């Protein structure tokens, strides 16, 4: 596990040097423009004096503008381009935008917004015991949507991402076949 985390961190540093510019948004609040100028990191057009190194215990030691910080890499979500760090006990969720993301955003295109939410389908034949959502409801990844009884077991079907419930295509106590659309999302 520690080797995987170190490899991810090194890949991020290498990737940063190749891209030469990133935009980071921390905790959905603060946005920073980060670039590299002859190996020197520049944050919001100001040169930053920094260094980072892995410690034997798996922690990351960071020196930034003369101050020392201890960081733990908690999560790397490549699909959503997010990194979660714990620095001196405080959690920082960082969303990363590459140059292509910034270009598409400036053109009015947002890949995340353009991704179509797939309908929720019955993974197996069964009976709809309970519908946990209503049309128009906002849902997040992991939210329970439907309880489906199959083979004498209750299965909670959960949202795979953020979406809005467009329509519910079944009723409670209704038998369904595998592949039946239960809920449409948008």
Steps between C-alpha positions, in 0.01 A plus 500: 500500500774744594683429174179573305455831681861599435467406134184709465668800660804467274274465195314816606831691525617366163161577345513854637839558338366373166180706509679814614169645625218390725208662675428365848182564696533415868192403705274651229608847618847619406631475145869516415681518170819292516766497233865418462761748381840334443431250779378771741140460617289811450171537691268781386791673320720489814807278522468243777792350687399143573625146536330172586645168611364166613578389852558138602169498691300586185454868580592775259722776633433830321703818525313796358636855516707422809225316692484126566183295450419132544265350241325168449368404156151373589345441158571535128195501270640495147162493329381821666853645521487547876762454770424500872783593737512533877746776587576562867171326586284709262336328198541665159304365203663633187339498155752516216438658161751442225548736205250301290239526777553877520474534122174303486362699793587829327319374190189436711545124502511307825577130464350412838176682417490338156523148636158343467364336813417140421160366606483266798419149378412183687822295527293180538135391501322592820232706672519872575446522876551871555581807292726732698494809273250731331501672159701823505711389797874569488706189573866447574730206448416227750143615574247216523246505214300178503475190718469195276421154639668224304562141606353574846755778559446874516738697279535877519580645158714811544582801286828477310538878479336836548176544305134602517217246502315558173234229523415187694394225260382236752272472802556338837407129513557475123685200355778591257729312265875545471579819307166670568544875533399595854599867518598752232762757597618829353 
